[in-house]
Structures are given as C-alpha cells and as structure tokens.
Amino acid sequence: MHLKNKRLIILALFLLTFFSASHMTVASPVLAQMGKDLNVTNASTLSLILTLPALCMIPMNLLSGVLGQRMSKKILVYIGGVIFMVGALGPIFLYSFTAILVFRAIMGLGCGIIFPHPISMIADYFEDERRPTVMGIVNAGGGVLAMIVAIVAGVLGTTSWRNAFWSYTFGAIAILAVTFFVPTLKTAVPAAAGPRKIGSLAPSTYIYMTALFVFFATIQIVFNLISSFVFAEKMGNASSAGTAVSIMTLGSFLTSISFGVLFGILKKWSGFVSVAVAAIGYILLAMSPSLPIVIGAMLVIGLGMGAFIPIVMTWSAMDSPNAVSLATSITLIGMLLGMFGSTFVLQLFKAIGGGSTRNSFLYSGILLGFMAIVFLFAALRPSRRTPFPAMSEEALSVK
C-alpha cells in the first residue's frame, strides 16, 4: 500500500476517535444551562446526561468487537455513526429531560459500536513494526479532538445549550474520511477457521478493571460539576467551562503522547505517580479562588488521567500475554462502568459534604489519594515489571 494512502488511513482513524472523545465533552460545558432550562436541580440526576451514554456503550462495545471478526468494520462504523448522530442531535429538538436521556442512551449505543474499531483497524492495515507508532497517533486523536470540541461547544453554548449540540455534526466528517480513505478489506477475518486457542487470563486483570472503575468514577465528577461550579462561583460562562474542559483534555493528550518515555522512566511506580498527580489536581481545584487556578487544576487532573489509562492497559496486557484482547476488553469495562457509577459517587459526596461542590472536589482528591497509596504499596513489593505480579503467576484458565 502506498505511503500516502497509509497516511490517509491514519488520518481517518484519528478523526474516528471523535465519537468516543465527544460523548462527554460537548455536554459538559453547558450542563448547568441544561439543568436550569429543563428544571433539573439535582446534580446527580443531571449528571446522567454525561454518564448514561457510557453505560450503554458497554454491551455494544463487546458485541461490536465480536461482530468485527465476522463482518466489515467499515459497515459497523457506518451503523454506529448513524445511530450516534440520531442520538446526539435529537436533544436539540426536545424539551423533556426524560426524552433527552433516551436519546443520550441511543447515542451511547452508537458510540459503543464504533468504540473498539479505531484501534482494532490498525492491525488490519499496518505491519507489526508500525503499529505502536500508529497506535500513539490514533490514541492522541481522542485528546486533541476532545479539546477542540469542548472549546467549540463552550463557545456555541454561550447563546444556547442546544447550539452546543450542533458540534456533534463533525462526526459526519469522520465518517466521510473512513469512506474515502480506508479501503474495504477483500476478505474478513474468518470466524470459523478452526478452533481458537484462548490463553490464560491473569487474575490481576480484575484488579486493573477495578482500578479504572474507581479512577473514572472519581475523574468523571469534574465533568459533571465544572459547568455549575464556574457559574456558581461567578468565574465565567459556558465558554469558560469549555476552556477548562479543553485544558484538561490537553493535559491528558500531553501525557498520552509521551507515554512511552514516561513509562520507561517510572515503570511500576507510574501508577502511583499518575494517580497522585490527579489527586493533587482535585485538591487544588477544591481550593481554587479564580478561573486561572481552576484551569491550572484541570490541567493537572488531565495530566494524571492521560497517564493512568495507558499505564493500566499496558500492565493488563503484560500480565496476560496470551489473552491480550480479552484482558483489554475486560479492563476497559471498568472505565465505562466508572463513568456511569460517578453519578452515585457524586450523590454520596454531595450527601456527606452538605451539597458543596468544593467538598465534592476535595473528597475526590482524598479518594484518589488513598488509591495512590495502594499503588505505592503495590510498587514497593519486589517484582520485575508490574505492581501485581504475584497475581499474574496464578492465571485463571479461560475456556
């Protein structure tokens, strides 16, 4: 395949990450406006706008991964794209909170269909030696696009929260890029080419899944509250909240793109460092007196978030070298469940903190601090590469 064509494929896969990057960042800057307009005063209930799509992504993510072995992944992208766009743009024309939640769920179903394929399609078009480089570029795409979309949604949201949702139309460009730049494979991967030997899954996989669940149940809280926080503290408007979210995604992008270097230096200590950085960002956010400090705190949280995800995914793959796909899928479920579970964590923090947003940020920082300590003690154990090697030695057999 010509080098120019491969660059166009990379561009298409880069743009395809828009769907997973935008399902939260468009609505987050205008969430406070939506609550006021729709007469939803409970923060936990309102946060379902952001978290419900993540829950709906879980079953479709697993189903789409299986279907991708039996049919064209481009067809799956088209199907997911249409469902996503219907669900994403529907709220513009709705005035019922319940109806909007239904369409957000539909959007999550479409996003779940697309979710595994920007990464899985890399193996279809690139040789082994090029895959890590392409993987880094495509993974970084989510951070870049999330940052851009948050800014655009914030600017559009200064007039009306409904206008912010027009940002989702960018998905059409991503679909067109896949249509014209990604060639259709002549033959699909055979689904029944004989029995497939499935390797052993390390029990530590479930530790990493739990780690992502706790981490994202906490990290998601800042997406749920940043809009109302900026408004309540009179620090700015929807554009200001959008800028804060975009800076957080910028931090995530910076550590994601430099992951190889950071992981090579920190090794098994990287989990502790990344979670500790996110905890510091939350505590700084809880004490922020002005918008510049809020933006700085969001940057710090993003730095921790961008490092922690690839760290955990790498460890999961290292612990289960003969069942990498299965380990990756199970570990990622923790992230999606955490996004949805943040609604209930937020409700708990609001209950014990008297409804204070600053207290919710503070409790988030404390929870992440405890999590960092767990990773610190795990790293102190004598081991070669990962923080839970003893768990890896007694692998579970997956039939």
C-alpha positions in Angstrom: 0.0 0.0 0.0 1.3 3.4 -0.9 2.7 5.6 1.9 0.3 8.4 1.0 -2.7 6.0 1.3 -1.5 4.8 4.7 -1.2 8.4 5.9 -4.8 9.0 4.9 -5.8 5.8 6.8 -4.1 7.2 9.9 -5.9 10.5 9.4 -9.3 8.7 9.1 -8.7 6.6 12.2 -7.5 9.7 14.0 -10.8 11.5 13.1 -12.8 8.4 14.1 -11.8 8.9 17.7 -14.1 11.9 17.7 -17.0 9.7 18.7 -15.5 8.4 21.9 -13.9 11.8 22.6 -17.1 13.9 22.2 -19.8 11.9 24.1 -19.0 13.8 27.3 -17.1 17.0 26.3 -19.9 18.6 24.3 -22.5 18.5 27.0 -20.2 19.1 30.0 -19.6 22.9 29.4 -23.4 23.5 29.1 -24.7 21.1 31.8 -25.6 23.9 34.2 -27.6 25.6 31.5 -29.4 22.4 30.6 -30.4 21.9 34.2 -31.8 25.4 34.5 -33.7 25.2 31.2 -35.1 21.7 31.9 -35.8 22.5 35.6 -33.5 19.7 36.9 -32.0 20.8 40.2 -30.4 17.6 41.5 -26.8 17.4 40.4 -26.7 13.6 40.4 -29.8 13.3 38.2 -28.5 16.0 35.8 -25.1 14.1 35.5 -27.0 11.2 33.8 -26.7 13.4 30.7 -23.0 12.6 30.7 -22.9 9.2 32.3 -25.8 7.3 30.8 -24.1 7.0 27.3 -21.1 5.3 29.0 -23.3 2.6 30.5 -25.0 2.0 27.1 -21.5 1.7 25.4 -20.6 -1.4 27.4 -22.7 -4.1 25.8 -22.4 -2.6 22.3 -18.6 -2.4 22.7 -18.4 -6.1 23.5 -20.9 -7.0 20.7 -19.2 -4.9 18.1 -15.8 -6.5 19.0 -17.3 -9.9 18.2 -19.1 -8.7 15.0 -15.9 -7.1 13.8 -14.5 -10.7 13.3 -17.4 -11.6 11.1 -18.3 -8.6 9.0 -16.7 -5.4 7.6 -15.6 -3.0 10.3 -16.4 -0.1 8.0 -20.1 -1.3 7.9 -20.1 -1.3 11.7 -18.7 2.2 11.7 -21.5 3.3 9.4 -24.2 1.7 11.5 -22.7 3.1 14.7 -22.3 6.6 13.1 -25.9 6.8 12.1 -27.2 5.7 15.5 -24.7 8.1 17.2 -25.8 11.1 15.1 -29.5 10.4 15.7 -29.0 10.2 19.5 -26.5 13.1 19.6 -28.6 15.7 17.6 -32.0 14.6 19.0 -31.8 16.6 22.2 -31.6 19.9 20.2 -35.3 19.5 19.4 -36.5 18.1 22.7 -37.8 19.8 25.8 -38.3 16.8 28.1 -35.4 15.7 30.3 -36.5 12.1 30.1 -36.7 12.2 26.3 -33.3 13.7 26.2 -31.9 10.9 28.3 -33.4 8.4 25.9 -31.6 10.0 23.0 -28.4 10.2 25.0 -28.7 6.4 25.6 -29.2 6.0 21.8 -26.0 8.0 21.3 -24.2 5.7 23.7 -25.3 2.6 21.7 -23.9 4.1 18.5 -20.7 5.2 20.3 -20.2 1.7 21.7 -20.4 0.2 18.2 -17.6 2.4 17.0 -15.6 2.4 20.2 -13.2 -0.6 19.6 -12.6 0.0 15.9 -10.2 3.0 15.6 -7.7 0.8 17.5 -8.7 -2.7 16.1 -8.5 -1.4 12.5 -4.8 -0.5 13.0 -3.9 -4.2 12.9 -5.8 -4.6 9.6 -3.8 -2.0 7.7 -0.4 -1.8 9.3 2.5 -4.1 9.8 3.6 -5.1 13.3 6.6 -2.8 13.4 4.5 0.3 12.6 1.5 -0.5 14.9 2.9 1.1 18.1 3.6 4.4 16.3 0.2 4.5 14.6 -1.4 3.5 18.0 0.1 6.5 19.6 -1.1 8.9 16.9 -4.6 7.5 17.0 -4.8 7.4 20.8 -3.7 11.1 20.8 -6.5 11.9 18.4 -9.1 11.5 21.2 -7.3 14.1 23.3 -6.9 16.6 20.5 -10.5 16.3 19.3 -11.9 16.3 22.8 -10.1 19.6 23.4 -11.3 21.2 20.2 -14.9 20.0 20.7 -15.0 21.3 24.3 -13.9 24.8 23.1 -16.4 24.8 20.2 -19.2 23.5 22.4 -18.5 26.1 25.0 -18.5 29.0 22.5 -21.7 27.8 20.9 -23.2 27.2 24.3 -22.9 30.9 25.2 -26.0 31.5 23.1 -27.9 28.3 24.0 -27.0 24.8 25.2 -28.9 23.5 22.2 -26.5 25.2 19.9 -23.6 23.4 21.6 -25.0 20.0 20.5 -24.5 21.0 16.8 -20.8 20.3 17.4 -21.7 16.6 17.0 -22.2 17.2 13.3 -18.4 16.9 13.0 -19.0 13.2 13.2 -20.1 13.3 9.6 -16.6 14.4 8.5 -15.1 11.4 10.4 -17.5 9.0 8.6 -16.7 10.6 5.2 -12.9 10.2 5.9 -13.4 6.5 6.7 -15.5 6.1 3.5 -12.9 7.7 1.2 -9.6 7.0 2.9 -10.0 3.5 4.5 -10.1 0.7 1.9 -12.5 -2.1 2.4 -10.7 -5.4 3.1 -11.3 -8.0 0.4 -11.8 -10.8 2.9 -12.9 -10.6 6.5 -11.2 -12.5 9.3 -12.7 -16.0 9.2 -14.9 -16.6 12.1 -14.8 -20.4 11.9 -11.3 -21.2 10.6 -10.9 -23.9 13.2 -10.8 -23.9 17.0 -9.0 -20.9 18.5 -6.8 -21.5 21.5 -7.5 -18.9 24.1 -4.7 -18.2 26.6 -4.9 -17.7 30.3 -6.3 -14.5 31.9 -4.4 -13.2 34.9 -6.5 -12.5 38.0 -4.8 -9.1 38.1 -7.0 -8.2 35.1 -9.8 -7.7 37.5 -7.7 -5.6 39.8 -6.9 -3.3 36.8 -10.6 -3.2 35.9 -11.4 -2.2 39.5 -8.7 0.4 39.4 -10.2 2.0 36.2 -13.6 1.8 37.8 -12.6 3.7 40.9 -10.5 6.2 38.9 -13.2 7.1 36.4 -16.0 7.1 39.0 -13.9 9.9 40.6 -12.5 11.6 37.5 -15.9 11.9 35.9 -17.1 14.1 38.7 -15.2 17.0 37.4 -17.0 16.7 34.1 -20.3 16.6 36.0 -19.7 19.6 38.1 -17.3 22.0 36.3 -20.0 23.9 34.5 -22.1 24.6 37.6 -19.0 25.3 39.6 -17.8 28.0 37.2 -21.3 29.6 37.1 -22.0 29.4 40.8 -18.6 30.9 41.7 -19.2 33.7 39.1 -15.9 32.8 37.3 -17.3 32.8 33.8 -19.8 31.3 31.4 -20.2 28.2 29.2 -17.2 29.3 27.1 -15.1 29.4 30.3 -16.2 26.0 31.4 -15.5 24.7 27.9 -12.0 26.1 28.1 -11.4 24.4 31.4 -12.5 21.1 30.0 -10.4 21.5 26.9 -7.3 22.3 29.1 -8.0 19.1 31.0 -8.0 17.1 27.7 -4.9 18.9 26.7 -3.1 17.7 29.8 -4.4 14.2 29.0 -3.1 14.5 25.5 0.4 15.6 26.6 0.9 12.6 28.9 -0.7 10.2 26.4 1.6 11.3 23.6 4.7 11.0 25.8 3.5 7.8 27.4 6.4 5.6 26.1 9.1 7.9 27.7 7.2 8.3 31.0 6.5 4.6 31.3 10.1 3.7 30.6 11.3 6.0 33.4 8.7 5.3 36.1 8.0 1.7 35.3 6.0 0.0 38.1 5.9 3.4 40.0 3.9 5.0 37.2 0.6 4.1 38.6 1.3 5.8 41.9 2.6 8.9 40.3 -0.3 9.3 37.8 -3.0 8.8 40.4 -1.2 11.1 42.9 -1.0 13.9 40.2 -4.7 13.6 39.6 -5.4 13.8 43.4 -3.3 16.9 43.7 -5.2 18.5 40.8 -8.5 17.8 42.5 -7.4 19.3 45.8 -6.1 22.3 44.0 -9.5 22.6 42.2 -11.3 22.4 45.6 -9.3 25.5 46.8 -9.3 27.4 43.5 -10.2 31.1 44.1 -10.3 32.1 40.4 -10.7 30.8 36.9 -6.9 30.7 36.1 -6.3 28.5 39.1 -9.3 26.3 38.0 -7.7 26.0 34.6 -4.4 25.1 36.1 -6.0 22.5 38.3 -7.8 21.0 35.3 -4.5 20.7 33.5 -3.0 18.8 36.4 -6.0 16.4 36.6 -5.7 15.8 32.9 -2.0 15.0 33.1 -2.8 12.3 35.7 -5.7 10.9 33.7 -3.8 10.8 30.4 -1.0 8.8 32.0 -3.1 6.4 34.1 -5.2 4.9 31.3 -2.3 3.6 29.1 -0.4 2.5 32.2 -3.2 0.3 33.4 -3.9 -1.1 29.8 -0.2 -1.9 29.4 0.0 -3.7 32.7 -3.1 -5.6 31.9 -1.6 -6.8 28.6 1.7 -7.6 30.2 0.1 -9.8 32.8 -2.0 -11.7 30.2 0.3 -12.1 27.2 -1.7 -15.0 25.8 -5.1 -13.3 26.2 -4.4 -9.6 25.4 -7.7 -8.9 23.6 -9.8 -10.4 26.4 -7.8 -8.7 29.1 -8.1 -5.3 27.3 -11.9 -5.7 26.9 -12.5 -6.6 30.5 -10.2 -3.8 31.8 -11.9 -1.2 29.6 -15.3 -2.2 31.1 -14.0 -0.8 34.4 -13.6 2.6 32.7 -17.1 2.7 31.2 -18.7 1.4 34.4 -16.8 4.1 36.4 -18.1 6.8 34.1 -21.7 5.7 34.9 -21.0 5.0 38.5 -19.8 8.5 39.1 -23.4 9.6 39.4 -23.7 7.6 42.6 -20.3 8.6 43.9 -21.3 12.2 43.3 -24.5 11.7 45.2 -22.6 10.3 48.1 -20.1 13.2 48.1 -23.0 15.7 48.0 -24.7 13.9 50.9 -21.7 14.0 53.2 -20.4 17.3 52.0 -23.6 19.3 52.5 -24.1 19.7 48.8 -20.9 21.7 48.4 -19.2 21.4 45.0 -15.8 22.3 46.6 -16.3 19.5 49.1 -17.1 17.0 46.3 -13.8 18.0 44.6 -12.0 17.6 47.9 -13.4 14.2 48.6 -12.5 13.2 45.1 -8.9 14.2 45.7 -8.9 12.3 49.0 -10.2 9.1 47.4 -7.6 9.3 44.7 -5.0 9.9 47.4 -5.9 6.6 49.0 -5.8 4.9 45.7 -2.3 6.3 45.1 -1.2 4.8 48.4 -2.5 1.4 47.3 -0.4 1.6 44.1 2.6 2.8 46.2 2.5 -0.2 48.5 2.0 -2.5 45.4 5.0 -1.0 43.8 7.1 -1.5 46.9 6.7 -5.2 46.6 9.7 -7.0 45.0 8.7 -7.7 41.4 10.0 -7.4 37.8 7.6 -5.2 35.8 4.1 -4.8 37.1 2.7 -3.9 40.6 0.7 -7.2 40.9 3.0 -9.9 39.6 2.1 -12.4 42.2 -1.5 -12.3 41.0 -0.3 -13.0 37.5 1.5 -16.2 38.3 -1.7 -18.0 39.2 -3.6 -17.4 36.0 -7.2 -18.3 35.5 -7.9 -20.6 32.6 -10.4 -19.2 30.2 -12.3 -21.9 28.4 
